[in-house]
Amino acid sequence: MAISGIQVINVGLPNESAGSDSLYTAFKKTANNFSNLFACASPYNTFAGGVGISTNADANTNTVTITNTGVTAISAGTGIVLSSNTGNITISSTGGGGGNGGGTVTSVGLVPVSSARLTVTNSPIVSNGTMGIDLANSGVTAGSYTYPSMTVDQYGRVTSIANAASVGTVTSVGMVTSGIGIQLSGSPITTAGNITIVNTGVTRLSAGTGINLSGSNGNVTISTTTTGGTVTSVGLSSSSLTVTNSPITSVGTIGIELPANVTVTGQLLLSSSENLANGSAANLATTASYFTTTGPSTATLAAGSTGQIKTFMMVADGGDMVITVSNAGWKASGTGTITFNDIGDGCTLQYINSKWFCIGQNGVTFG
């Protein structure tokens, strides 16, 4: 690019002043030329290309080449109209894209009704491509479950699942007597073993003199075979029972009572028992209450009778058993609790002075 306003220094023949500028004039023109040169010089020494533009400076030729690396030409294809080839170009659709319509659809997308059930990717599509549709994560951890407890929504998706305790597996087998005259031992069985049933009542009937039996088992009728006996009195005697109004010589009733203090020789068997269920009240008419838990369990024990003995024992542990006791002897007043948390935990209580007191225990916790 030429710079205007250059001042020419006149130079004549060698060693002659004619036709030549004075030294002062020559220096003045030189200074003016430099001032003009610097005033017109460009402050830019680097060319940087933006989007779609590249630059290349050649120091040898002092040229800078600027190249369009973006769109260099636009051609209208099927269904497209261009307003111009240069400048601001408007691109319009004529509806000739193969659908034989004149619609103005510019993009196609998908939106799930619920993002909690479906996920959509690569949407919308404005030219071409593939949208992705997948089931959303329900929050359930993938894996194998044992005896699962699950929740399924209305769309058939599993929304929650968890392992549960085994179903249909017997953990113990026991027997309970329904009346007197039967004694059980070895019950319940939690792994392997035998339950023994013993008849502690009548085991045999034999007909003596003057007696007739209708049979040897089942419902047996005992009848006398003689009449006109010579019995003049009937009495009872006992070394351990209190007997009153004996003997009877004509008509009357003989009274038999337990004494205030009973001396027992041999074994004293308290054979009555119950399987105490979760949420139940312990039976005061039964000496022993045992239980098998399959989760956290509770029971209650009401006030007893003076001298009464009540026992509790855990035979299988699937969770703690907490028994709430009325008139607990280990409390100043009111109710207390006994907690059983392991197989073999047991407790023996006796009702004295209107309270239940512990007279023996193994592994339980009082509260």
SEKE-656969 format. One record per residue (C-alpha): residue number from 0; residue in one letter; z, y, x. Coordinates in pm, 1 decimal, padded with zeros to 6 digits. Example, Ala and Ser with C-alpha at 12.3 -4.5 7.8 and 13.67 -1.06 7.14 Angstrom:
SEKE-656969
+-----+------+----------+----------+----------+
: seq : type :        w :        v :        u :
+-----+------+----------+----------+----------+
:   0 :    A :  00780.0 : -00450.0 :  01230.0 :
:   1 :    S :  00714.0 : -00106.0 :  01367.0 :
+-----+------+----------+----------+----------+
This chain:
SEKE-656969
+-----+------+----------+----------+----------+
: seq : type :        w :        v :        u :
+-----+------+----------+----------+----------+
:   0 :    M :  00000.0 :  00000.0 :  00000.0 :
:   1 :    A : -00109.4 :  00339.7 :  00150.0 :
:   2 :    I :  00144.5 :  00623.8 :  00190.0 :
:   3 :    S :  00009.7 :  00969.5 :  00104.7 :
:   4 :    G :  00091.6 :  01297.3 :  00291.1 :
:   5 :    I :  00032.7 :  01182.1 :  00651.3 :
:   6 :    Q :  00024.6 :  01469.9 :  00907.2 :
:   7 :    V : -00242.0 :  01425.8 :  01181.0 :
:   8 :    I : -00156.0 :  01531.6 :  01540.9 :
:   9 :    N : -00454.6 :  01704.6 :  01704.3 :
:  10 :    V : -00528.4 :  01588.0 :  02062.7 :
:  11 :    G : -00806.1 :  01761.6 :  02274.7 :
:  12 :    L : -00963.3 :  01667.6 :  02605.2 :
:  13 :    P : -00741.8 :  01551.8 :  02891.1 :
:  14 :    N : -00558.4 :  01831.8 :  03072.2 :
:  15 :    E : -00694.6 :  02093.9 :  02832.0 :
:  16 :    S : -00495.0 :  02276.2 :  02565.4 :
:  17 :    A : -00796.4 :  02366.1 :  02356.1 :
:  18 :    G : -00812.9 :  02162.9 :  02038.1 :
:  19 :    S : -00464.7 :  02016.0 :  02092.6 :
:  20 :    D : -00143.3 :  02085.6 :  01903.3 :
:  21 :    S :  00145.6 :  02227.7 :  02098.1 :
:  22 :    L :  00416.2 :  01991.2 :  02200.7 :
:  23 :    Y :  00650.8 :  02136.2 :  01937.7 :
:  24 :    T :  00390.9 :  02102.4 :  01662.9 :
:  25 :    A :  00312.4 :  01742.0 :  01766.9 :
:  26 :    F :  00685.1 :  01643.6 :  01756.7 :
:  27 :    K :  00730.4 :  01822.6 :  01424.4 :
:  28 :    K :  00439.2 :  01631.2 :  01267.8 :
:  29 :    T :  00578.9 :  01305.5 :  01410.5 :
:  30 :    A :  00919.6 :  01375.9 :  01258.5 :
:  31 :    N :  00762.3 :  01459.5 :  00921.6 :
:  32 :    N :  00555.5 :  01140.2 :  00930.6 :
:  33 :    F :  00867.4 :  00930.7 :  00998.2 :
:  34 :    S :  01059.8 :  01107.7 :  00722.9 :
:  35 :    N :  00775.0 :  01044.3 :  00479.7 :
:  36 :    L :  00750.8 :  00681.2 :  00596.2 :
:  37 :    F :  01118.9 :  00610.9 :  00541.4 :
:  38 :    A :  01120.3 :  00792.8 :  00208.8 :
:  39 :    C :  00837.2 :  00574.5 :  00079.2 :
:  40 :    A :  00958.5 :  00247.0 :  00227.8 :
:  41 :    S :  01068.7 : -00024.2 : -00029.5 :
:  42 :    P :  01441.7 : -00118.3 : -00029.0 :
:  43 :    Y :  01348.7 : -00475.5 : -00123.6 :
:  44 :    N :  01281.4 : -00738.0 :  00142.2 :
:  45 :    T :  01334.0 : -01057.6 : -00067.8 :
:  46 :    F :  01149.3 : -01179.1 : -00377.8 :
:  47 :    A :  01332.6 : -01432.5 : -00602.2 :
:  48 :    G :  01158.1 : -01619.4 : -00879.2 :
:  49 :    G :  01326.9 : -01673.5 : -01218.3 :
:  50 :    V :  01271.1 : -01955.1 : -01467.6 :
:  51 :    G :  00903.5 : -02053.2 : -01458.9 :
:  52 :    I :  00828.1 : -01826.2 : -01153.7 :
:  53 :    S :  00808.5 : -01920.3 : -00783.5 :
:  54 :    T :  00762.0 : -01679.6 : -00486.7 :
:  55 :    N :  00628.5 : -01728.8 : -00135.1 :
:  56 :    A :  00637.4 : -01454.5 :  00138.3 :
:  57 :    D :  00393.1 : -01478.8 :  00432.0 :
:  58 :    A :  00519.6 : -01274.9 :  00732.5 :
:  59 :    N :  00188.8 : -01313.8 :  00916.8 :
:  60 :    T : -00021.7 : -01158.0 :  00643.9 :
:  61 :    N :  00258.5 : -00945.1 :  00495.2 :
:  62 :    T :  00181.9 : -01084.0 :  00149.7 :
:  63 :    V :  00403.4 : -01220.5 : -00124.3 :
:  64 :    T :  00254.7 : -01483.3 : -00357.7 :
:  65 :    I :  00407.6 : -01506.1 : -00708.9 :
:  66 :    T :  00315.5 : -01822.8 : -00902.5 :
:  67 :    N :  00377.1 : -01914.9 : -01269.9 :
:  68 :    T :  00537.6 : -02260.1 : -01265.6 :
:  69 :    G :  00603.0 : -02266.3 : -01641.9 :
:  70 :    V :  00360.3 : -02275.1 : -01930.6 :
:  71 :    T :  00016.9 : -02171.7 : -01811.9 :
:  72 :    A : -00182.9 : -02252.7 : -02123.1 :
:  73 :    I : -00111.1 : -02338.3 : -02489.6 :
:  74 :    S : -00359.5 : -02536.8 : -02693.2 :
:  75 :    A : -00325.6 : -02598.6 : -03065.9 :
:  76 :    G : -00319.7 : -02967.1 : -03155.1 :
:  77 :    T : -00351.9 : -03134.0 : -03494.7 :
:  78 :    G : -00163.1 : -02945.5 : -03763.2 :
:  79 :    I : -00081.7 : -02648.2 : -03531.5 :
:  80 :    V : -00208.9 : -02288.6 : -03539.0 :
:  81 :    L : -00157.5 : -02039.0 : -03252.1 :
:  82 :    S : -00151.2 : -01666.1 : -03323.0 :
:  83 :    S : -00282.8 : -01587.9 : -02972.9 :
:  84 :    N : -00342.6 : -01739.6 : -02630.0 :
:  85 :    T : -00136.1 : -01480.5 : -02439.9 :
:  86 :    G :  00156.8 : -01248.0 : -02500.5 :
:  87 :    N :  00396.2 : -01322.3 : -02783.8 :
:  88 :    I :  00258.4 : -01636.3 : -02943.7 :
:  89 :    T :  00357.1 : -01766.1 : -03286.2 :
:  90 :    I :  00318.7 : -02143.2 : -03335.8 :
:  91 :    S :  00274.8 : -02256.4 : -03698.1 :
:  92 :    S :  00233.2 : -02595.5 : -03862.6 :
:  93 :    T : -00050.0 : -02657.4 : -04105.6 :
:  94 :    G :  00097.4 : -02986.6 : -04228.2 :
:  95 :    G : -00163.9 : -03196.8 : -04057.5 :
:  96 :    G :  00073.2 : -03428.8 : -03877.9 :
:  97 :    G : -00048.2 : -03743.6 : -04051.1 :
:  98 :    G :  00177.8 : -03720.3 : -04355.0 :
:  99 :    N : -00091.4 : -03551.8 : -04565.2 :
: 100 :    G :  00156.4 : -03288.8 : -04675.4 :
: 101 :    G :  00212.3 : -02921.1 : -04630.6 :
: 102 :    G :  00591.5 : -02940.4 : -04582.8 :
: 103 :    T :  00794.1 : -02723.6 : -04345.8 :
: 104 :    V :  01028.2 : -02988.4 : -04204.1 :
: 105 :    T :  01111.9 : -02894.8 : -03845.1 :
: 106 :    S :  01381.6 : -03151.1 : -03769.0 :
: 107 :    V :  01527.7 : -03475.9 : -03904.6 :
: 108 :    G :  01892.9 : -03566.9 : -03866.6 :
: 109 :    L :  02167.7 : -03791.2 : -04001.6 :
: 110 :    V :  02522.1 : -03692.4 : -04102.2 :
: 111 :    P :  02772.6 : -03971.4 : -04187.0 :
: 112 :    V :  02962.9 : -03940.3 : -04513.7 :
: 113 :    S :  03278.4 : -04018.7 : -04311.8 :
: 114 :    S :  03301.3 : -03995.8 : -03933.8 :
: 115 :    A :  03593.8 : -04238.6 : -03959.2 :
: 116 :    R :  03346.4 : -04511.6 : -04065.4 :
: 117 :    L :  03015.4 : -04425.8 : -03890.6 :
: 118 :    T :  02912.6 : -04241.3 : -03575.1 :
: 119 :    V :  02566.7 : -04078.9 : -03528.5 :
: 120 :    T :  02414.5 : -03983.0 : -03192.6 :
: 121 :    N :  02095.9 : -03792.6 : -03090.5 :
: 122 :    S :  02078.4 : -03608.1 : -03422.2 :
: 123 :    P :  01886.3 : -03404.2 : -03524.1 :
: 124 :    I :  01544.3 : -03493.0 : -03376.2 :
: 125 :    V :  01312.0 : -03191.9 : -03358.0 :
: 126 :    S :  01011.0 : -03357.4 : -03193.7 :
: 127 :    N :  01052.3 : -03729.5 : -03124.2 :
: 128 :    G :  01331.5 : -03964.4 : -03030.2 :
: 129 :    T :  01570.4 : -04226.2 : -03165.8 :
: 130 :    M :  01890.3 : -04157.8 : -03354.2 :
: 131 :    G :  02182.9 : -04399.2 : -03302.5 :
: 132 :    I :  02406.5 : -04522.4 : -03587.2 :
: 133 :    D :  02718.1 : -04731.7 : -03513.1 :
: 134 :    L :  03044.3 : -04831.0 : -03675.8 :
: 135 :    A :  03330.2 : -04598.6 : -03586.9 :
: 136 :    N :  03635.8 : -04735.9 : -03406.9 :
: 137 :    S :  03885.4 : -04845.6 : -03675.3 :
: 138 :    G :  04176.0 : -04828.8 : -03431.7 :
: 139 :    V :  04223.2 : -05206.4 : -03422.8 :
: 140 :    T :  04256.3 : -05361.1 : -03075.8 :
: 141 :    A :  03996.6 : -05632.6 : -03020.7 :
: 142 :    G :  04141.1 : -05975.2 : -02942.1 :
: 143 :    S :  04274.9 : -06301.0 : -03084.7 :
: 144 :    Y :  04572.5 : -06294.9 : -03321.9 :
: 145 :    T :  04815.6 : -06566.7 : -03432.7 :
: 146 :    Y :  04892.9 : -06598.2 : -03804.8 :
: 147 :    P :  04760.1 : -06241.0 : -03845.7 :
: 148 :    S :  04875.7 : -05995.3 : -04107.1 :
: 149 :    M :  04586.0 : -05757.3 : -04170.6 :
: 150 :    T :  04461.0 : -05474.4 : -04391.2 :
: 151 :    V :  04094.0 : -05459.5 : -04503.3 :
: 152 :    D :  03948.4 : -05141.9 : -04656.5 :
: 153 :    Q :  03698.5 : -05124.4 : -04944.7 :
: 154 :    Y :  03407.5 : -05138.0 : -04698.6 :
: 155 :    G :  03519.7 : -05469.9 : -04549.4 :
: 156 :    R :  03654.2 : -05319.8 : -04224.3 :
: 157 :    V :  03977.9 : -05444.0 : -04069.8 :
: 158 :    T :  04187.5 : -05127.2 : -04036.1 :
: 159 :    S :  04511.6 : -05285.4 : -03912.6 :
: 160 :    I :  04617.1 : -05626.6 : -03781.4 :
: 161 :    A :  04926.9 : -05772.4 : -03620.0 :
: 162 :    N :  05063.3 : -06110.6 : -03518.1 :
: 163 :    A :  05305.9 : -06266.7 : -03765.9 :
: 164 :    A :  05560.5 : -06545.5 : -03761.8 :
: 165 :    S :  05422.5 : -06897.7 : -03801.1 :
: 166 :    V :  05343.8 : -07003.6 : -04157.2 :
: 167 :    G :  05417.2 : -07345.4 : -04300.0 :
: 168 :    T :  05626.8 : -07469.3 : -04006.2 :
: 169 :    V :  05959.9 : -07628.9 : -04105.0 :
: 170 :    T :  06235.1 : -07519.5 : -03864.9 :
: 171 :    S :  06523.4 : -07715.1 : -04015.9 :
: 172 :    V :  06593.7 : -07988.1 : -04273.9 :
: 173 :    G :  06932.5 : -08017.5 : -04439.8 :
: 174 :    M :  07112.0 : -08175.3 : -04734.4 :
: 175 :    V :  07384.6 : -08037.4 : -04962.4 :
: 176 :    T :  07623.1 : -08244.9 : -05169.6 :
: 177 :    S :  07623.7 : -08180.8 : -05541.8 :
: 178 :    G :  07965.8 : -08326.1 : -05625.1 :
: 179 :    I :  08268.9 : -08511.9 : -05498.7 :
: 180 :    G :  08257.5 : -08859.5 : -05350.1 :
: 181 :    I :  07973.6 : -08785.1 : -05103.0 :
: 182 :    Q :  08018.0 : -08683.5 : -04738.9 :
: 183 :    L :  07731.9 : -08553.0 : -04519.8 :
: 184 :    S :  07711.7 : -08530.6 : -04140.2 :
: 185 :    G :  07433.5 : -08426.3 : -03902.4 :
: 186 :    S :  07290.5 : -08163.0 : -04143.7 :
: 187 :    P :  07083.9 : -07954.0 : -04094.4 :
: 188 :    I :  06843.1 : -08101.9 : -03837.2 :
: 189 :    T :  06659.7 : -07831.0 : -03639.2 :
: 190 :    T :  06479.7 : -08052.0 : -03383.4 :
: 191 :    A :  06539.9 : -08427.0 : -03421.9 :
: 192 :    G :  06825.7 : -08643.9 : -03547.7 :
: 193 :    N :  06973.0 : -08830.9 : -03843.7 :
: 194 :    I :  07163.1 : -08716.2 : -04149.9 :
: 195 :    T :  07441.7 : -08957.4 : -04244.0 :
: 196 :    I :  07548.8 : -08991.8 : -04609.3 :
: 197 :    V :  07882.3 : -09164.4 : -04676.7 :
: 198 :    N :  08025.9 : -09259.6 : -05015.9 :
: 199 :    T :  08384.7 : -09140.6 : -05002.8 :
: 200 :    G :  08449.9 : -09237.8 : -05364.7 :
: 201 :    V :  08439.8 : -09578.1 : -05532.6 :
: 202 :    T :  08241.7 : -09829.4 : -05326.6 :
: 203 :    R :  08308.0 : -10149.1 : -05527.0 :
: 204 :    L :  08458.6 : -10262.4 : -05856.4 :
: 205 :    S :  08608.0 : -10607.8 : -05895.4 :
: 206 :    A :  08740.5 : -10745.7 : -06222.9 :
: 207 :    G :  09100.8 : -10856.5 : -06197.8 :
: 208 :    T :  09313.0 : -11050.5 : -06447.3 :
: 209 :    G :  09251.6 : -10929.0 : -06799.1 :
: 210 :    I :  08964.1 : -10694.5 : -06696.3 :
: 211 :    N :  08597.3 : -10718.4 : -06790.6 :
: 212 :    L :  08321.7 : -10515.4 : -06611.4 :
: 213 :    S :  07991.7 : -10437.2 : -06783.7 :
: 214 :    G :  07805.5 : -10435.1 : -06453.7 :
: 215 :    S :  07837.3 : -10406.2 : -06074.4 :
: 216 :    N :  07663.3 : -10068.8 : -06035.1 :
: 217 :    G :  07539.4 : -09773.9 : -06237.4 :
: 218 :    N :  07748.4 : -09676.5 : -06538.2 :
: 219 :    V :  08014.8 : -09946.2 : -06552.4 :
: 220 :    T :  08241.7 : -09995.1 : -06853.8 :
: 221 :    I :  08584.4 : -10142.7 : -06781.2 :
: 222 :    S :  08741.8 : -10330.6 : -07069.2 :
: 223 :    T :  09053.9 : -10539.7 : -07112.4 :
: 224 :    T :  09013.5 : -10904.3 : -07212.4 :
: 225 :    T :  09365.0 : -10947.2 : -07346.7 :
: 226 :    T :  09553.1 : -10798.4 : -07640.4 :
: 227 :    G :  09914.5 : -10778.3 : -07740.3 :
: 228 :    G :  10042.6 : -10694.5 : -07392.5 :
: 229 :    T :  10409.9 : -10665.0 : -07312.8 :
: 230 :    V :  10404.3 : -10335.1 : -07118.5 :
: 231 :    T :  10713.3 : -10131.6 : -07211.3 :
: 232 :    S :  10671.6 : -09833.7 : -06976.3 :
: 233 :    V :  10418.4 : -09670.2 : -06746.4 :
: 234 :    G :  10518.8 : -09466.1 : -06445.4 :
: 235 :    L :  10380.8 : -09313.6 : -06127.5 :
: 236 :    S :  10533.2 : -09264.5 : -05784.9 :
: 237 :    S :  10396.8 : -09090.6 : -05474.9 :
: 238 :    S :  10524.0 : -09008.8 : -05129.7 :
: 239 :    S :  10297.6 : -08701.9 : -05099.6 :
: 240 :    L :  10251.1 : -08575.8 : -05460.4 :
: 241 :    T :  10502.0 : -08423.9 : -05703.5 :
: 242 :    V :  10527.8 : -08648.9 : -06012.6 :
: 243 :    T :  10700.7 : -08537.2 : -06336.2 :
: 244 :    N :  10777.5 : -08705.1 : -06671.6 :
: 245 :    S :  10756.3 : -09055.1 : -06528.7 :
: 246 :    P :  10796.7 : -09318.3 : -06654.7 :
: 247 :    I :  10668.1 : -09298.5 : -07012.1 :
: 248 :    T :  10822.3 : -09554.3 : -07241.4 :
: 249 :    S :  10650.6 : -09458.3 : -07562.9 :
: 250 :    V :  10426.2 : -09149.6 : -07579.6 :
: 251 :    G :  10395.0 : -08864.5 : -07331.5 :
: 252 :    T :  10210.0 : -08714.8 : -07033.9 :
: 253 :    I :  10282.7 : -08772.5 : -06670.5 :
: 254 :    G :  10241.5 : -08460.6 : -06453.6 :
: 255 :    I :  10099.2 : -08480.5 : -06099.9 :
: 256 :    E :  10090.6 : -08172.1 : -05875.1 :
: 257 :    L :  10041.0 : -08098.0 : -05509.7 :
: 258 :    P :  10366.3 : -07992.5 : -05341.4 :
: 259 :    A :  10404.7 : -07640.4 : -05198.2 :
: 260 :    N :  10355.0 : -07784.5 : -04848.3 :
: 261 :    V :  10123.4 : -08078.8 : -04792.5 :
: 262 :    T :  10149.8 : -08306.3 : -04489.8 :
: 263 :    V :  09815.5 : -08466.4 : -04405.5 :
: 264 :    T :  09801.6 : -08788.9 : -04207.2 :
: 265 :    G :  09460.5 : -08858.0 : -04047.9 :
: 266 :    Q :  09155.6 : -08638.8 : -04106.0 :
: 267 :    L :  09141.7 : -08342.0 : -04344.6 :
: 268 :    L :  08776.1 : -08298.2 : -04441.0 :
: 269 :    L :  08654.8 : -07968.1 : -04588.6 :
: 270 :    S :  08310.0 : -08102.4 : -04673.0 :
: 271 :    S :  08184.7 : -07840.8 : -04921.3 :
: 272 :    S :  07911.6 : -07617.4 : -04775.4 :
: 273 :    E :  07623.3 : -07388.7 : -04874.3 :
: 274 :    N :  07303.2 : -07255.8 : -04717.0 :
: 275 :    L :  07365.8 : -06879.6 : -04732.9 :
: 276 :    A :  07041.8 : -06694.4 : -04813.6 :
: 277 :    N :  06951.1 : -06341.7 : -04705.5 :
: 278 :    G :  07096.2 : -06083.8 : -04946.2 :
: 279 :    S :  07335.7 : -06332.9 : -05111.4 :
: 280 :    A :  07709.3 : -06329.5 : -05171.8 :
: 281 :    A :  07904.2 : -06608.2 : -05002.3 :
: 282 :    N :  08035.4 : -06869.8 : -05250.0 :
: 283 :    L :  08416.5 : -06851.7 : -05254.6 :
: 284 :    A :  08432.7 : -07202.1 : -05404.3 :
: 285 :    T :  08264.3 : -07344.2 : -05091.5 :
: 286 :    T :  08446.2 : -07368.1 : -04758.4 :
: 287 :    A :  08148.8 : -07348.0 : -04518.7 :
: 288 :    S :  07849.2 : -07113.8 : -04533.1 :
: 289 :    Y :  07569.5 : -07172.3 : -04281.4 :
: 290 :    F :  07243.4 : -06981.1 : -04248.7 :
: 291 :    T :  06901.7 : -06977.2 : -04086.9 :
: 292 :    T :  06747.8 : -06632.8 : -04032.9 :
: 293 :    T :  06377.4 : -06545.8 : -04012.7 :
: 294 :    G :  06440.0 : -06174.7 : -03958.5 :
: 295 :    P :  06722.0 : -05921.2 : -03995.1 :
: 296 :    S :  06949.1 : -06058.1 : -04272.9 :
: 297 :    T :  07258.0 : -05952.6 : -04467.9 :
: 298 :    A :  07520.5 : -06114.9 : -04691.9 :
: 299 :    T :  07856.6 : -06025.7 : -04846.4 :
: 300 :    L :  08200.4 : -06185.3 : -04874.6 :
: 301 :    A :  08427.6 : -06080.6 : -05163.5 :
: 302 :    A :  08808.9 : -06083.6 : -05169.0 :
: 303 :    G :  08958.3 : -06434.4 : -05162.3 :
: 304 :    S :  09275.0 : -06612.3 : -05272.7 :
: 305 :    T :  09594.8 : -06631.7 : -05066.5 :
: 306 :    G :  09566.4 : -06903.4 : -04802.8 :
: 307 :    Q :  09193.4 : -06958.4 : -04861.2 :
: 308 :    I :  08983.5 : -07056.4 : -04557.6 :
: 309 :    K :  08616.1 : -06955.6 : -04523.2 :
: 310 :    T :  08382.1 : -07044.2 : -04235.0 :
: 311 :    F :  08039.4 : -06908.0 : -04133.0 :
: 312 :    M :  07793.7 : -07041.8 : -03875.1 :
: 313 :    M :  07436.8 : -06958.7 : -03757.2 :
: 314 :    V :  07218.6 : -07271.3 : -03726.1 :
: 315 :    A :  06884.2 : -07102.6 : -03641.8 :
: 316 :    D :  06819.5 : -06751.4 : -03512.0 :
: 317 :    G :  06518.8 : -06547.7 : -03630.3 :
: 318 :    G :  06713.6 : -06221.0 : -03647.0 :
: 319 :    D :  07071.1 : -06094.1 : -03671.0 :
: 320 :    M :  07285.2 : -06181.3 : -03976.1 :
: 321 :    V :  07531.7 : -05906.3 : -04076.2 :
: 322 :    I :  07800.1 : -06009.1 : -04330.2 :
: 323 :    T :  07991.2 : -05729.1 : -04503.8 :
: 324 :    V :  08351.2 : -05843.7 : -04568.6 :
: 325 :    S :  08573.7 : -05694.9 : -04840.5 :
: 326 :    N :  08937.7 : -05630.5 : -04737.8 :
: 327 :    A :  08864.7 : -05692.1 : -04367.9 :
: 328 :    G :  09182.6 : -05764.7 : -04170.6 :
: 329 :    W :  09041.8 : -05597.4 : -03857.7 :
: 330 :    K :  09006.9 : -05267.9 : -04045.8 :
: 331 :    A :  09287.8 : -05035.2 : -04157.7 :
: 332 :    S :  09138.1 : -05052.8 : -04506.4 :
: 333 :    G :  08813.2 : -05121.0 : -04686.2 :
: 334 :    T :  08520.3 : -05333.5 : -04570.6 :
: 335 :    G :  08419.0 : -05456.0 : -04224.8 :
: 336 :    T :  08122.1 : -05638.7 : -04080.2 :
: 337 :    I :  08063.8 : -05958.6 : -03880.0 :
: 338 :    T :  07737.0 : -05981.2 : -03680.1 :
: 339 :    F :  07583.3 : -06317.3 : -03577.7 :
: 340 :    N :  07295.7 : -06290.9 : -03324.9 :
: 341 :    D :  07261.9 : -06632.9 : -03155.8 :
: 342 :    I :  07243.2 : -06999.1 : -03255.6 :
: 343 :    G :  07594.5 : -07142.7 : -03252.3 :
: 344 :    D :  07771.8 : -06818.4 : -03343.7 :
: 345 :    G :  08056.3 : -06900.5 : -03582.3 :
: 346 :    C :  08368.5 : -06757.4 : -03739.1 :
: 347 :    T :  08668.1 : -06893.0 : -03936.4 :
: 348 :    L :  08854.8 : -06657.8 : -04172.2 :
: 349 :    Q :  09176.0 : -06699.7 : -04374.6 :
: 350 :    Y :  09281.5 : -06476.6 : -04662.5 :
: 351 :    I :  09641.5 : -06366.5 : -04600.1 :
: 352 :    N :  09833.1 : -06069.5 : -04740.3 :
: 353 :    S :  09525.5 : -05962.7 : -04945.8 :
: 354 :    K :  09298.5 : -05945.7 : -04637.6 :
: 355 :    W :  09052.8 : -06166.6 : -04454.5 :
: 356 :    F :  09173.8 : -06235.7 : -04097.6 :
: 357 :    C :  08975.7 : -06409.6 : -03820.6 :
: 358 :    I :  09161.8 : -06719.2 : -03697.6 :
: 359 :    G :  08876.2 : -06839.4 : -03473.3 :
: 360 :    Q :  08529.4 : -06723.9 : -03364.2 :
: 361 :    N :  08245.1 : -06787.4 : -03120.1 :
: 362 :    G :  08000.7 : -06512.7 : -03015.8 :
: 363 :    V :  08030.6 : -06288.6 : -03321.0 :
: 364 :    T :  08086.3 : -05912.1 : -03324.0 :
: 365 :    F :  08329.8 : -05741.7 : -03559.5 :
: 366 :    G :  08260.9 : -05393.4 : -03690.5 :
+-----+------+----------+----------+----------+
